[in-house]
Amino acid sequence: TKKKLSGQVAIVTGASSGIGAGVAKALAQAGAAVVVNYSSSPDKAEAVLTDIKSNGGEGFTIRADVSKEQDVLNMFAETFKRYKTVDILINNAGLQKDSKFHEMTLEEWNRVMDINLTGQFLCAREAIKEFLRRGIDETKSLSAGKIICMSSVHEVIPWAGHANYSASKGGVMMLMKSIAQEYAPQKIRVNSIGPGAIRTPINHAAWQTPAAYNNLLKLIPSKRIGEVEDIGRAAVWLASDDSEYVNGITLFVDGGMLLYPGFEDNG
Ligand code: NAD
């Protein structure tokens, strides 16, 4: 049987670790050729590609800092050179630079905005250009292209000590919705995934000791941390024709973190 994403090409930013690596593997398993982007860890990116290939998938690794316009242009140019086009963009690269707000430096603010928000703008713009040029190829998909933005439950939940991060994800939400509205008539689909707490290096302090983990579970009605495979399955669904009529949403994958868990045992 034909795989859901066979014949399609996906760029996954920040794919050398965590959620990006998990999503890259899941898309490859679903039949897509995957461009494994990294900014500073070629070895980890190669390991992700090796895993993809050992499971019968294909792709290549490429260095690009998503906050740098020329790097992004080069990454798309190389993708077109190898695979002619791109069908799926996973705007995943992101980081935290945590600080009390009154002590936050402009550098900490700008770095998070540059990567988490401007990086998504730059990659989405190049993807949209290509989707408009190519249009729909019905042999591959009913959509002219798909963009999936990695947002967070913090596009909704305020986060003390992380004002730059939550502001960047709030920005991602309106960036995603505005692009979705602008290009829906061309059958381009733009959606977000809003992870809750997923076990990755970004939040290791929240799960690596039993005490920290038990504390984290107070925020998660489903009473387990999320795994990157939970996000991988959501990404495959949003990238595939199974979600063809879904546009401009954030799909929260959070074990119920948005359900005001403080009210669980509140009488
Ligand atoms: P991670 O630190 O494992 O992965 C982040 C990746 O982004 C890394 O591979 C890093 O190298 C890459 N990156 C950083 N700056 C980059 C740049 N300038 N250019 C290209 N790549 C760059 O963390 P993760 O948890 O896998 O995070 C992935 C995404 O998921 C982020 O956008 C994060 O905000 C989001 N997210 C994560 C969680 C969670 O609980 N882990 C929750 C909500 C949202």
py3Dmol code that shows the C-alpha trace and the ligand (Angstrom):
import py3Dmol

protein = """\
ATOM      1  CA  THR A   1       0.000   0.000   0.000  1.00  0.00           C
ATOM      2  CA  LYS A   2       1.095   3.567  -0.722  1.00  0.00           C
ATOM      3  CA  LYS A   3       2.440   5.382   2.332  1.00  0.00           C
ATOM      4  CA  LYS A   4       0.649   8.559   3.356  1.00  0.00           C
ATOM      5  CA  LEU A   5       3.525  10.881   2.457  1.00  0.00           C
ATOM      6  CA  SER A   6       5.260   8.922  -0.285  1.00  0.00           C
ATOM      7  CA  GLY A   7       6.841  11.014  -3.016  1.00  0.00           C
ATOM      8  CA  GLN A   8       6.782  14.101  -0.803  1.00  0.00           C
ATOM      9  CA  VAL A   9       9.714  16.169   0.444  1.00  0.00           C
ATOM     10  CA  ALA A  10       9.812  17.577   3.981  1.00  0.00           C
ATOM     11  CA  ILE A  11      12.170  20.124   5.514  1.00  0.00           C
ATOM     12  CA  VAL A  12      12.404  19.775   9.306  1.00  0.00           C
ATOM     13  CA  THR A  13      14.262  22.593  11.069  1.00  0.00           C
ATOM     14  CA  GLY A  14      16.156  21.839  14.262  1.00  0.00           C
ATOM     15  CA  ALA A  15      15.965  18.137  13.422  1.00  0.00           C
ATOM     16  CA  SER A  16      19.184  17.081  15.160  1.00  0.00           C
ATOM     17  CA  SER A  17      17.509  16.553  18.523  1.00  0.00           C
ATOM     18  CA  GLY A  18      14.295  16.280  20.494  1.00  0.00           C
ATOM     19  CA  ILE A  19      10.968  16.877  18.782  1.00  0.00           C
ATOM     20  CA  GLY A  20      12.551  17.759  15.420  1.00  0.00           C
ATOM     21  CA  ALA A  21      14.425  14.438  15.329  1.00  0.00           C
ATOM     22  CA  GLY A  22      11.268  12.550  16.290  1.00  0.00           C
ATOM     23  CA  VAL A  23       9.188  14.301  13.655  1.00  0.00           C
ATOM     24  CA  ALA A  24      11.869  13.764  10.976  1.00  0.00           C
ATOM     25  CA  LYS A  25      11.830  10.005  11.681  1.00  0.00           C
ATOM     26  CA  ALA A  26       8.027   9.847  11.717  1.00  0.00           C
ATOM     27  CA  LEU A  27       7.720  11.689   8.378  1.00  0.00           C
ATOM     28  CA  ALA A  28      10.346   9.384   6.850  1.00  0.00           C
ATOM     29  CA  GLN A  29       8.450   6.330   8.108  1.00  0.00           C
ATOM     30  CA  ALA A  30       5.352   7.777   6.392  1.00  0.00           C
ATOM     31  CA  GLY A  31       7.298   7.877   3.118  1.00  0.00           C
ATOM     32  CA  ALA A  32       8.616  11.442   2.867  1.00  0.00           C
ATOM     33  CA  ALA A  33      12.200  12.308   1.927  1.00  0.00           C
ATOM     34  CA  VAL A  34      13.460  14.401   4.834  1.00  0.00           C
ATOM     35  CA  VAL A  35      15.816  17.362   4.882  1.00  0.00           C
ATOM     36  CA  VAL A  36      17.395  17.142   8.348  1.00  0.00           C
ATOM     37  CA  ASN A  37      18.337  20.706   9.293  1.00  0.00           C
ATOM     38  CA  TYR A  38      20.721  21.492  12.153  1.00  0.00           C
ATOM     39  CA  SER A  39      22.517  24.604  13.342  1.00  0.00           C
ATOM     40  CA  SER A  40      25.460  23.332  15.376  1.00  0.00           C
ATOM     41  CA  SER A  41      25.532  19.523  15.712  1.00  0.00           C
ATOM     42  CA  PRO A  42      26.376  17.776  12.411  1.00  0.00           C
ATOM     43  CA  ASP A  43      27.057  14.475  14.225  1.00  0.00           C
ATOM     44  CA  LYS A  44      23.626  14.393  15.811  1.00  0.00           C
ATOM     45  CA  ALA A  45      21.994  15.302  12.489  1.00  0.00           C
ATOM     46  CA  GLU A  46      23.921  12.485  10.762  1.00  0.00           C
ATOM     47  CA  ALA A  47      22.731  10.060  13.453  1.00  0.00           C
ATOM     48  CA  VAL A  48      19.115  11.029  12.734  1.00  0.00           C
ATOM     49  CA  LEU A  49      19.701  10.522   9.003  1.00  0.00           C
ATOM     50  CA  THR A  50      21.363   7.146   9.622  1.00  0.00           C
ATOM     51  CA  ASP A  51      18.326   6.071  11.635  1.00  0.00           C
ATOM     52  CA  ILE A  52      16.024   7.215   8.821  1.00  0.00           C
ATOM     53  CA  LYS A  53      18.048   5.311   6.204  1.00  0.00           C
ATOM     54  CA  SER A  54      18.298   2.144   8.301  1.00  0.00           C
ATOM     55  CA  ASN A  55      14.496   2.113   8.346  1.00  0.00           C
ATOM     56  CA  GLY A  56      14.333   2.392   4.557  1.00  0.00           C
ATOM     57  CA  GLY A  57      13.872   6.157   4.362  1.00  0.00           C
ATOM     58  CA  GLU A  58      15.875   8.847   2.616  1.00  0.00           C
ATOM     59  CA  GLY A  59      17.055  12.421   3.068  1.00  0.00           C
ATOM     60  CA  PHE A  60      20.110  14.571   3.668  1.00  0.00           C
ATOM     61  CA  THR A  61      21.466  16.813   6.418  1.00  0.00           C
ATOM     62  CA  ILE A  62      22.088  20.536   6.017  1.00  0.00           C
ATOM     63  CA  ARG A  63      23.437  23.231   8.277  1.00  0.00           C
ATOM     64  CA  ALA A  64      21.404  26.440   8.471  1.00  0.00           C
ATOM     65  CA  ASP A  65      20.751  28.924  11.229  1.00  0.00           C
ATOM     66  CA  VAL A  66      17.053  29.628  10.676  1.00  0.00           C
ATOM     67  CA  SER A  67      17.460  33.185  11.986  1.00  0.00           C
ATOM     68  CA  LYS A  68      19.848  33.995   9.108  1.00  0.00           C
ATOM     69  CA  GLU A  69      18.134  34.837   5.826  1.00  0.00           C
ATOM     70  CA  GLN A  70      21.001  33.650   3.607  1.00  0.00           C
ATOM     71  CA  ASP A  71      21.245  30.334   5.477  1.00  0.00           C
ATOM     72  CA  VAL A  72      17.525  29.738   4.921  1.00  0.00           C
ATOM     73  CA  LEU A  73      17.766  30.632   1.219  1.00  0.00           C
ATOM     74  CA  ASN A  74      20.697  28.226   0.842  1.00  0.00           C
ATOM     75  CA  MET A  75      18.797  25.418   2.603  1.00  0.00           C
ATOM     76  CA  PHE A  76      15.837  25.763   0.232  1.00  0.00           C
ATOM     77  CA  ALA A  77      18.125  26.061  -2.823  1.00  0.00           C
ATOM     78  CA  GLU A  78      19.937  22.861  -1.841  1.00  0.00           C
ATOM     79  CA  THR A  79      16.584  21.115  -1.300  1.00  0.00           C
ATOM     80  CA  PHE A  80      15.423  22.137  -4.791  1.00  0.00           C
ATOM     81  CA  LYS A  81      18.736  21.009  -6.273  1.00  0.00           C
ATOM     82  CA  ARG A  82      18.358  17.536  -4.749  1.00  0.00           C
ATOM     83  CA  TYR A  83      14.601  17.006  -4.831  1.00  0.00           C
ATOM     84  CA  LYS A  84      13.198  19.676  -7.235  1.00  0.00           C
ATOM     85  CA  THR A  85      10.588  20.902  -4.740  1.00  0.00           C
ATOM     86  CA  VAL A  86       9.333  20.846  -1.149  1.00  0.00           C
ATOM     87  CA  ASP A  87       5.886  19.711   0.004  1.00  0.00           C
ATOM     88  CA  ILE A  88       6.070  19.959   3.794  1.00  0.00           C
ATOM     89  CA  LEU A  89       7.827  22.448   6.086  1.00  0.00           C
ATOM     90  CA  ILE A  90       8.140  21.664   9.792  1.00  0.00           C
ATOM     91  CA  ASN A  91       9.058  24.954  11.488  1.00  0.00           C
ATOM     92  CA  ASN A  92      10.473  23.344  14.603  1.00  0.00           C
ATOM     93  CA  ALA A  93      13.767  25.033  15.562  1.00  0.00           C
ATOM     94  CA  GLY A  94      13.452  26.899  18.827  1.00  0.00           C
ATOM     95  CA  LEU A  95      15.092  27.623  22.151  1.00  0.00           C
ATOM     96  CA  GLN A  96      14.632  29.192  25.557  1.00  0.00           C
ATOM     97  CA  LYS A  97      16.735  31.910  27.189  1.00  0.00           C
ATOM     98  CA  ASP A  98      15.070  32.068  30.576  1.00  0.00           C
ATOM     99  CA  SER A  99      15.321  35.061  32.861  1.00  0.00           C
ATOM    100  CA  LYS A 100      13.370  37.036  35.392  1.00  0.00           C
ATOM    101  CA  PHE A 101      11.695  39.696  33.294  1.00  0.00           C
ATOM    102  CA  HIS A 102      13.249  42.651  35.117  1.00  0.00           C
ATOM    103  CA  GLU A 103      16.680  41.134  34.531  1.00  0.00           C
ATOM    104  CA  MET A 104      16.147  40.042  30.922  1.00  0.00           C
ATOM    105  CA  THR A 105      18.751  41.428  28.545  1.00  0.00           C
ATOM    106  CA  LEU A 106      17.877  42.703  25.093  1.00  0.00           C
ATOM    107  CA  GLU A 107      20.179  39.993  23.761  1.00  0.00           C
ATOM    108  CA  GLU A 108      18.122  37.266  25.510  1.00  0.00           C
ATOM    109  CA  TRP A 109      14.928  38.788  24.161  1.00  0.00           C
ATOM    110  CA  ASN A 110      16.234  39.170  20.598  1.00  0.00           C
ATOM    111  CA  ARG A 111      17.829  35.725  20.386  1.00  0.00           C
ATOM    112  CA  VAL A 112      14.563  33.972  21.245  1.00  0.00           C
ATOM    113  CA  MET A 113      12.542  36.178  18.873  1.00  0.00           C
ATOM    114  CA  ASP A 114      15.105  35.773  16.059  1.00  0.00           C
ATOM    115  CA  ILE A 115      15.012  31.968  16.160  1.00  0.00           C
ATOM    116  CA  ASN A 116      11.506  31.128  17.416  1.00  0.00           C
ATOM    117  CA  LEU A 117       9.574  33.754  15.422  1.00  0.00           C
ATOM    118  CA  THR A 118      11.712  35.336  12.690  1.00  0.00           C
ATOM    119  CA  GLY A 119      13.141  31.898  11.852  1.00  0.00           C
ATOM    120  CA  GLN A 120       9.612  30.593  11.281  1.00  0.00           C
ATOM    121  CA  PHE A 121       8.830  33.657   9.115  1.00  0.00           C
ATOM    122  CA  LEU A 122      11.904  33.165   6.907  1.00  0.00           C
ATOM    123  CA  CYS A 123      11.331  29.429   6.359  1.00  0.00           C
ATOM    124  CA  ALA A 124       7.574  29.795   5.824  1.00  0.00           C
ATOM    125  CA  ARG A 125       8.094  32.550   3.240  1.00  0.00           C
ATOM    126  CA  GLU A 126      10.428  30.401   1.145  1.00  0.00           C
ATOM    127  CA  ALA A 127       8.069  27.414   1.412  1.00  0.00           C
ATOM    128  CA  ILE A 128       5.040  29.493   0.377  1.00  0.00           C
ATOM    129  CA  LYS A 129       6.914  30.844  -2.665  1.00  0.00           C
ATOM    130  CA  GLU A 130       7.581  27.281  -3.827  1.00  0.00           C
ATOM    131  CA  PHE A 131       4.022  26.093  -3.076  1.00  0.00           C
ATOM    132  CA  LEU A 132       2.637  28.982  -5.172  1.00  0.00           C
ATOM    133  CA  ARG A 133       5.041  28.261  -8.023  1.00  0.00           C
ATOM    134  CA  ARG A 134       4.244  24.535  -8.114  1.00  0.00           C
ATOM    135  CA  GLY A 135       0.576  24.399  -7.134  1.00  0.00           C
ATOM    136  CA  ILE A 136      -1.160  21.120  -6.454  1.00  0.00           C
ATOM    137  CA  ASP A 137       0.390  17.863  -7.648  1.00  0.00           C
ATOM    138  CA  GLU A 138      -2.498  15.444  -7.227  1.00  0.00           C
ATOM    139  CA  THR A 139      -0.221  12.441  -7.577  1.00  0.00           C
ATOM    140  CA  LYS A 140       1.193  13.402  -4.173  1.00  0.00           C
ATOM    141  CA  SER A 141      -1.350  15.450  -2.198  1.00  0.00           C
ATOM    142  CA  LEU A 142      -4.666  17.282  -2.365  1.00  0.00           C
ATOM    143  CA  SER A 143      -2.921  20.363  -0.927  1.00  0.00           C
ATOM    144  CA  ALA A 144      -0.453  22.661  -2.701  1.00  0.00           C
ATOM    145  CA  GLY A 145       1.789  22.494   0.361  1.00  0.00           C
ATOM    146  CA  LYS A 146       1.723  22.125   4.112  1.00  0.00           C
ATOM    147  CA  ILE A 147       3.429  24.115   6.849  1.00  0.00           C
ATOM    148  CA  ILE A 148       3.442  22.933  10.457  1.00  0.00           C
ATOM    149  CA  CYS A 149       4.680  25.401  13.048  1.00  0.00           C
ATOM    150  CA  MET A 150       5.979  24.061  16.353  1.00  0.00           C
ATOM    151  CA  SER A 151       4.291  26.299  18.866  1.00  0.00           C
ATOM    152  CA  SER A 152       3.630  25.411  22.515  1.00  0.00           C
ATOM    153  CA  VAL A 153       0.941  25.380  25.163  1.00  0.00           C
ATOM    154  CA  HIS A 154       2.630  28.706  25.972  1.00  0.00           C
ATOM    155  CA  GLU A 155       0.898  30.354  23.025  1.00  0.00           C
ATOM    156  CA  VAL A 156      -2.013  30.220  25.541  1.00  0.00           C
ATOM    157  CA  ILE A 157      -0.557  29.722  29.042  1.00  0.00           C
ATOM    158  CA  PRO A 158       1.410  32.694  30.401  1.00  0.00           C
ATOM    159  CA  TRP A 159       4.865  31.695  31.696  1.00  0.00           C
ATOM    160  CA  ALA A 160       6.616  33.669  34.422  1.00  0.00           C
ATOM    161  CA  GLY A 161      10.375  33.734  33.929  1.00  0.00           C
ATOM    162  CA  HIS A 162       9.959  32.998  30.224  1.00  0.00           C
ATOM    163  CA  ALA A 163       8.357  36.175  28.815  1.00  0.00           C
ATOM    164  CA  ASN A 164      10.498  36.109  25.664  1.00  0.00           C
ATOM    165  CA  TYR A 165       9.590  32.464  24.950  1.00  0.00           C
ATOM    166  CA  SER A 166       5.842  32.788  25.541  1.00  0.00           C
ATOM    167  CA  ALA A 167       5.747  36.036  23.530  1.00  0.00           C
ATOM    168  CA  SER A 168       7.509  34.259  20.650  1.00  0.00           C
ATOM    169  CA  LYS A 169       4.952  31.428  20.699  1.00  0.00           C
ATOM    170  CA  GLY A 170       2.045  33.885  20.868  1.00  0.00           C
ATOM    171  CA  GLY A 171       3.614  35.458  17.794  1.00  0.00           C
ATOM    172  CA  VAL A 172       3.873  32.082  16.082  1.00  0.00           C
ATOM    173  CA  MET A 173       0.136  31.586  16.634  1.00  0.00           C
ATOM    174  CA  MET A 174      -0.834  34.767  14.758  1.00  0.00           C
ATOM    175  CA  LEU A 175       1.848  34.257  12.109  1.00  0.00           C
ATOM    176  CA  MET A 176       0.435  30.765  11.473  1.00  0.00           C
ATOM    177  CA  LYS A 177      -3.190  31.927  11.352  1.00  0.00           C
ATOM    178  CA  SER A 178      -2.461  34.933   9.126  1.00  0.00           C
ATOM    179  CA  ILE A 179      -0.561  32.847   6.574  1.00  0.00           C
ATOM    180  CA  ALA A 180      -3.263  30.165   6.699  1.00  0.00           C
ATOM    181  CA  GLN A 181      -5.926  32.773   5.930  1.00  0.00           C
ATOM    182  CA  GLU A 182      -3.853  34.404   3.176  1.00  0.00           C
ATOM    183  CA  TYR A 183      -3.152  31.207   1.209  1.00  0.00           C
ATOM    184  CA  ALA A 184      -6.120  28.940   1.943  1.00  0.00           C
ATOM    185  CA  PRO A 185      -7.613  29.840  -1.475  1.00  0.00           C
ATOM    186  CA  GLN A 186      -4.468  28.390  -3.084  1.00  0.00           C
ATOM    187  CA  LYS A 187      -4.996  25.163  -1.099  1.00  0.00           C
ATOM    188  CA  ILE A 188      -1.937  25.712   1.059  1.00  0.00           C
ATOM    189  CA  ARG A 189      -2.459  24.528   4.622  1.00  0.00           C
ATOM    190  CA  VAL A 190      -0.759  26.064   7.639  1.00  0.00           C
ATOM    191  CA  ASN A 191      -1.270  24.643  11.139  1.00  0.00           C
ATOM    192  CA  SER A 192       0.584  24.461  14.430  1.00  0.00           C
ATOM    193  CA  ILE A 193       1.298  21.760  16.954  1.00  0.00           C
ATOM    194  CA  GLY A 194       1.192  22.928  20.560  1.00  0.00           C
ATOM    195  CA  PRO A 195       3.229  20.453  22.610  1.00  0.00           C
ATOM    196  CA  GLY A 196       2.800  20.313  26.363  1.00  0.00           C
ATOM    197  CA  ALA A 197       5.762  18.853  28.263  1.00  0.00           C
ATOM    198  CA  ILE A 198       7.676  16.529  25.942  1.00  0.00           C
ATOM    199  CA  ARG A 199      10.785  14.634  27.096  1.00  0.00           C
ATOM    200  CA  THR A 200      13.638  16.443  25.265  1.00  0.00           C
ATOM    201  CA  PRO A 201      16.877  18.249  26.169  1.00  0.00           C
ATOM    202  CA  ILE A 202      15.066  21.629  26.272  1.00  0.00           C
ATOM    203  CA  ASN A 203      13.330  20.778  29.569  1.00  0.00           C
ATOM    204  CA  HIS A 204      15.531  18.029  31.064  1.00  0.00           C
ATOM    205  CA  ALA A 205      15.452  19.741  34.469  1.00  0.00           C
ATOM    206  CA  ALA A 206      11.684  19.107  34.594  1.00  0.00           C
ATOM    207  CA  TRP A 207      11.923  15.303  34.239  1.00  0.00           C
ATOM    208  CA  GLN A 208      15.382  14.011  35.057  1.00  0.00           C
ATOM    209  CA  THR A 209      14.881  13.530  38.824  1.00  0.00           C
ATOM    210  CA  PRO A 210      11.880  11.717  40.378  1.00  0.00           C
ATOM    211  CA  ALA A 211      11.068  14.804  42.480  1.00  0.00           C
ATOM    212  CA  ALA A 212      11.028  17.073  39.436  1.00  0.00           C
ATOM    213  CA  TYR A 213       8.997  14.547  37.447  1.00  0.00           C
ATOM    214  CA  ASN A 214       6.349  14.199  40.183  1.00  0.00           C
ATOM    215  CA  ASN A 215       6.086  17.961  40.349  1.00  0.00           C
ATOM    216  CA  LEU A 216       5.666  18.130  36.564  1.00  0.00           C
ATOM    217  CA  LEU A 217       2.823  15.578  36.677  1.00  0.00           C
ATOM    218  CA  LYS A 218       0.745  18.052  38.725  1.00  0.00           C
ATOM    219  CA  LEU A 219       0.417  20.006  35.458  1.00  0.00           C
ATOM    220  CA  ILE A 220      -0.556  16.974  33.326  1.00  0.00           C
ATOM    221  CA  PRO A 221      -4.017  15.418  33.796  1.00  0.00           C
ATOM    222  CA  SER A 222      -2.958  12.367  31.735  1.00  0.00           C
ATOM    223  CA  LYS A 223      -0.193  11.731  34.319  1.00  0.00           C
ATOM    224  CA  ARG A 224       2.702  11.073  31.982  1.00  0.00           C
ATOM    225  CA  ILE A 225       5.236  13.228  30.187  1.00  0.00           C
ATOM    226  CA  GLY A 226       4.862  13.383  26.408  1.00  0.00           C
ATOM    227  CA  GLU A 227       7.333  11.603  24.127  1.00  0.00           C
ATOM    228  CA  VAL A 228       8.588  12.851  20.766  1.00  0.00           C
ATOM    229  CA  GLU A 229       6.646  10.016  19.094  1.00  0.00           C
ATOM    230  CA  ASP A 230       3.410  11.650  20.328  1.00  0.00           C
ATOM    231  CA  ILE A 231       4.375  14.749  18.337  1.00  0.00           C
ATOM    232  CA  GLY A 232       5.590  12.699  15.366  1.00  0.00           C
ATOM    233  CA  ARG A 233       2.184  11.075  14.915  1.00  0.00           C
ATOM    234  CA  ALA A 234       0.429  14.463  15.084  1.00  0.00           C
ATOM    235  CA  ALA A 235       2.828  15.901  12.498  1.00  0.00           C
ATOM    236  CA  VAL A 236       2.226  13.020  10.073  1.00  0.00           C
ATOM    237  CA  TRP A 237      -1.522  13.534  10.399  1.00  0.00           C
ATOM    238  CA  LEU A 238      -1.322  17.303   9.840  1.00  0.00           C
ATOM    239  CA  ALA A 239       1.006  16.789   6.852  1.00  0.00           C
ATOM    240  CA  SER A 240      -1.167  14.135   5.224  1.00  0.00           C
ATOM    241  CA  ASP A 241      -4.428  14.310   3.274  1.00  0.00           C
ATOM    242  CA  ASP A 242      -6.174  12.807   6.342  1.00  0.00           C
ATOM    243  CA  SER A 243      -6.325  16.424   7.580  1.00  0.00           C
ATOM    244  CA  GLU A 244      -7.072  17.967   4.183  1.00  0.00           C
ATOM    245  CA  TYR A 245      -9.928  20.150   5.560  1.00  0.00           C
ATOM    246  CA  VAL A 246      -7.930  21.294   8.631  1.00  0.00           C
ATOM    247  CA  ASN A 247      -6.404  24.755   8.292  1.00  0.00           C
ATOM    248  CA  GLY A 248      -5.230  27.443  10.702  1.00  0.00           C
ATOM    249  CA  ILE A 249      -5.481  25.456  13.926  1.00  0.00           C
ATOM    250  CA  THR A 250      -3.154  24.660  16.759  1.00  0.00           C
ATOM    251  CA  LEU A 251      -3.364  20.954  17.557  1.00  0.00           C
ATOM    252  CA  PHE A 252      -2.422  20.715  21.230  1.00  0.00           C
ATOM    253  CA  VAL A 253      -0.628  17.492  22.129  1.00  0.00           C
ATOM    254  CA  ASP A 254      -0.315  18.015  25.845  1.00  0.00           C
ATOM    255  CA  GLY A 255      -1.963  15.269  27.911  1.00  0.00           C
ATOM    256  CA  GLY A 256      -4.606  17.793  28.956  1.00  0.00           C
ATOM    257  CA  MET A 257      -2.237  20.486  30.215  1.00  0.00           C
ATOM    258  CA  LEU A 258      -4.683  23.161  29.017  1.00  0.00           C
ATOM    259  CA  LEU A 259      -7.494  21.770  31.216  1.00  0.00           C
ATOM    260  CA  TYR A 260      -6.660  23.935  34.272  1.00  0.00           C
ATOM    261  CA  PRO A 261      -5.214  20.928  36.184  1.00  0.00           C
ATOM    262  CA  GLY A 262      -5.133  22.998  39.417  1.00  0.00           C
ATOM    263  CA  PHE A 263      -8.918  22.423  39.561  1.00  0.00           C
ATOM    264  CA  GLU A 264      -8.601  18.603  39.525  1.00  0.00           C
ATOM    265  CA  ASP A 265      -8.915  18.230  43.326  1.00  0.00           C
ATOM    266  CA  ASN A 266     -10.477  21.588  44.095  1.00  0.00           C
ATOM    267  CA  GLY A 267     -13.765  20.320  45.531  1.00  0.00           C
TER     268      GLY A 267
END
"""
ligand_1 = """\
44
NAD
P 15.644 20.717 21.569
O 16.523 21.703 22.234
O 15.937 19.268 21.720
O 15.552 21.006 20.013
C 15.616 22.295 19.468
C 16.346 22.201 18.169
O 16.386 23.476 17.531
C 17.780 21.735 18.359
O 18.054 20.727 17.424
C 18.584 22.999 18.050
O 19.847 22.716 17.517
C 17.693 23.661 17.030
N 18.003 25.069 16.857
C 18.202 26.009 17.818
N 18.527 27.175 17.252
C 18.519 26.971 15.917
C 18.780 27.805 14.806
N 19.114 29.084 14.946
N 18.681 27.264 13.564
C 18.358 25.970 13.394
N 18.111 25.140 14.424
C 18.195 25.645 15.652
O 14.182 21.044 22.099
P 12.760 20.481 21.633
O 11.989 20.295 22.870
O 12.878 19.373 20.698
O 12.155 21.760 20.899
C 11.688 21.747 19.569
C 10.551 22.749 19.411
O 9.461 22.319 20.222
C 10.894 24.164 19.870
O 10.301 25.107 18.995
C 10.240 24.252 21.239
O 9.900 25.571 21.580
C 9.008 23.394 21.003
N 8.381 22.889 22.229
C 8.986 21.936 23.010
C 8.338 21.488 24.145
C 8.907 20.428 25.047
O 8.305 20.133 26.096
N 10.014 19.801 24.725
C 7.094 22.013 24.495
C 6.511 22.972 23.689
C 7.174 23.401 22.564
"""
view = py3Dmol.view(width=600, height=400)
view.addModel(protein, "pdb")
view.setStyle({"model": 0}, {"cartoon": {"style": "trace"}})
view.addModel(ligand_1, "xyz")
view.setStyle({"model": 1}, {"stick": {}})
view.zoomTo()
view.show()
